[in-house]
Amino acid sequence: MNEIEALLKKIDAFREARNWNQYHNPKDLALSLSIEAAELLEDFQWKSSEQAVEENLENIEEEIADVLIYALTLCSELNLNVDKIVRDKIEKNGLKYPV
């Protein structure tokens, strides 16, 4: 089992223990992912990147974690192979934006 698969299992076990699976359909997970990404943006609003990181690093870390958790949960719900879809997208971007 690779690190991503282990992380997915940990996230799945956490939500199963709380019976949250009933709320974790693809639409609601996508909405939640977007909401968490917007919360991340709030840490940067009206500040330079440097100032935002200096003042809000702990919250930035938490919001990034929320975004990642929702994205990984969505992958789990859709039975997507995270490693494969990321590698496929990088390859596609390489063709679209050659060096």
C-alpha positions as CSV (number, residue, x, y, z in Angstrom):
1,M,0.0,0.0,0.0
2,N,1.4,3.4,-1.0
3,E,1.2,6.6,1.1
4,I,-1.8,7.9,-0.8
5,E,-3.8,4.7,-0.3
6,A,-2.9,4.7,3.4
7,L,-4.1,8.3,3.7
8,L,-7.4,7.4,1.9
9,K,-8.0,4.5,4.2
10,K,-7.4,6.8,7.2
11,I,-9.8,9.4,5.9
12,D,-12.4,6.8,5.1
13,A,-12.1,5.2,8.6
14,F,-12.5,8.6,10.2
15,R,-15.7,9.4,8.4
16,E,-17.1,5.9,8.7
17,A,-16.6,6.1,12.5
18,R,-18.8,9.2,12.5
19,N,-21.4,7.9,10.0
20,W,-20.6,10.8,7.7
21,N,-20.7,8.7,4.6
22,Q,-24.4,9.4,4.3
23,Y,-23.6,13.0,3.6
24,H,-20.6,12.4,1.4
25,N,-22.1,12.2,-2.1
26,P,-20.1,13.6,-5.0
27,K,-22.1,16.8,-5.4
28,D,-21.8,17.7,-1.7
29,L,-18.1,16.8,-1.6
30,A,-17.4,19.0,-4.6
31,L,-19.4,21.9,-2.9
32,S,-17.4,21.4,0.3
33,L,-14.1,21.3,-1.6
34,S,-15.0,24.7,-3.2
35,I,-16.1,26.2,0.1
36,E,-12.8,25.1,1.8
37,A,-10.8,26.6,-1.1
38,A,-12.7,29.9,-0.6
39,E,-11.8,29.8,3.1
40,L,-8.1,29.4,2.1
41,L,-8.4,32.5,-0.1
42,E,-9.7,34.5,2.8
43,D,-6.2,34.1,4.4
44,F,-4.7,35.9,1.5
45,Q,-7.4,38.6,0.9
46,W,-6.1,42.1,1.0
47,K,-2.5,41.0,1.9
48,S,0.7,40.3,0.0
49,S,1.6,36.6,-0.2
50,E,4.4,37.2,2.3
51,Q,2.2,39.0,4.8
52,A,-0.6,36.3,4.5
53,V,1.9,33.5,5.2
54,E,3.5,35.4,8.1
55,E,0.2,36.1,9.7
56,N,-1.9,33.1,8.8
57,L,0.4,30.1,8.2
58,E,-1.3,27.8,10.8
59,N,-4.8,28.5,9.3
60,I,-3.5,28.2,5.8
61,E,-2.2,24.7,6.6
62,E,-5.6,23.8,8.1
63,E,-7.5,25.0,5.1
64,I,-5.1,23.2,2.6
65,A,-5.7,20.1,4.7
66,D,-9.5,20.5,4.4
67,V,-9.2,21.0,0.6
68,L,-7.0,17.9,0.3
69,I,-9.3,15.8,2.5
70,Y,-12.4,16.7,0.5
71,A,-10.6,16.1,-2.8
72,L,-9.3,12.7,-1.6
73,T,-12.7,11.8,-0.2
74,L,-14.3,12.7,-3.6
75,C,-11.8,10.4,-5.3
76,S,-12.6,7.6,-2.9
77,E,-16.4,8.1,-3.5
78,L,-15.8,8.0,-7.3
79,N,-13.3,5.1,-7.1
80,L,-10.6,7.1,-8.8
81,N,-7.0,6.2,-8.6
82,V,-5.4,9.4,-7.3
83,D,-1.9,8.6,-8.5
84,K,-3.2,7.8,-12.0
85,I,-5.4,10.8,-12.4
86,V,-2.6,13.2,-11.2
87,R,0.0,11.6,-13.5
88,D,-2.4,11.6,-16.4
89,K,-3.1,15.3,-15.9
90,I,0.6,16.2,-15.6
91,E,1.2,14.4,-18.9
92,K,-1.7,16.1,-20.6
93,N,-0.5,19.5,-19.3
94,G,3.0,18.6,-20.6
95,L,1.5,18.1,-24.1
96,K,-0.6,21.3,-23.9
97,Y,2.2,23.4,-22.5
98,P,5.5,22.1,-23.9
99,V,8.8,23.5,-22.6
